[in-house]
Amino acid sequence: MDALKRTPFFDFYAAFPESRSIDFGGWELPVQFTGIQKEHEAVRSRAGLFDVSHMGEFMVTGNGAEAYLQRMTTNDVGKLADGQAQYTLLCYPDGGTVDDLLVYRLGEGRYMLVVNAANIGKDLEWLQDHLPESGVKLADCSEETLLLAVQGPNAEKIMSEVTELPLAGLKPFHFAERAEVCGVEVLLSRTGYTGEDGFELYAPADAAEKLWSGLLEAGSAHGLTPAGLGARDTLRFEAKLPLYGQELSQDISPLEAGLGFFVKLDKGDFIGRAALQAQKEQGVPRRLVGVEMIDRGIPRSHYPVFAGGQQIGEITTGTQSPTLKRNLGLALVDAGYAVIGTELEVEIRGKRLKAVVVKAPFYKKSR
């Protein structure tokens, strides 16, 4: 059996007696540092520090880079200016999802892609298989790149203490490629995966100690706490941010997952466009909806969902919401059952319990 991979921050986990790590897609990562509920509440009310160095980073360069990414992704890369990032997806010809990712435009003919950790190998092979014969180079920089996220209402205050970059002027999905943070040159972006304001820092792997200790020291007066995979999942769930393998997969299209905004059918041809166009014209067959339990029970991933005695879908993610204290789920259901207020049943441990379709996202940050 192959040894689990570790991020450059692994040795720092031991400073937290209650930390607990798990196998996450071949990585030994912390599910918690002090407790999922505590970390979730910290991010919603103060700030959390996430080690997400398991994510993958690819560099795409060359005079054909923009045209190549237009062909590979669903969003319109041509709308990016230098210093802007974009959420997008890679699709198969049948409209299923290869992965969801971020594209950063570093400059003309220079882009960075950030992909899901479990999909690094698959994505790299997919992108390599479709490289043109000339004009584009693709490089995997994942192993030499670390990634930290500072997320929460106090994120800007904390980051302002460790960088001279004027953060108030850095808009969401914008970044500075060569910002200095804690004495380290990083790519600093205003992006995240929690439903809160926040920043992500990309830096060389050997800068781990400087950044980790510097951020925690600066954030101590603002309630910054390390947060693990458990809180990352509950936070993104409340904000209806998809997780590949649950809300997205080879068998789930971006349109079914409610991500049509990021599918630009009018930009020109791209892989999967014909299938997605047909799906839109004929009617998207399934929809991702919010579900709230009426009967007592917590919906979990892959629990079957019924209506009128027939299975019409399944839960993709579900839990008791730490913020709202309600038993909630996201479910992929036949489109005819996606209307808010539709009564459903979720099978939990062999029993069908009453539920109802509700509005999602379940949580949006106050402005």
Beta strands, then each sheet from edge to edge (+ up, - down):
strand 1: 20-24
strand 2: 27-32
strand 3: 47-51
strand 4: 56-61
strand 5: 85-91
strand 6: 97-107
strand 7: 110-115
strand 8: 137-140
strand 9: 145-151
strand 10: 175-181
strand 11: 184-189
strand 12: 198-204
strand 13: 224-227
strand 14: 286-293
strand 15: 304-307
strand 16: 310-320
strand 17: 327-334
strand 18: 343-348
strand 19: 351-358
sheet 1: 1+ 2-
sheet 2: 10+ 11- 12+ 9- 3+ 13+
sheet 3: 5+ 6- 7+ 4- 8+
sheet 4: 14+ 17- 16+ 15- 18+ 19- 14+
end
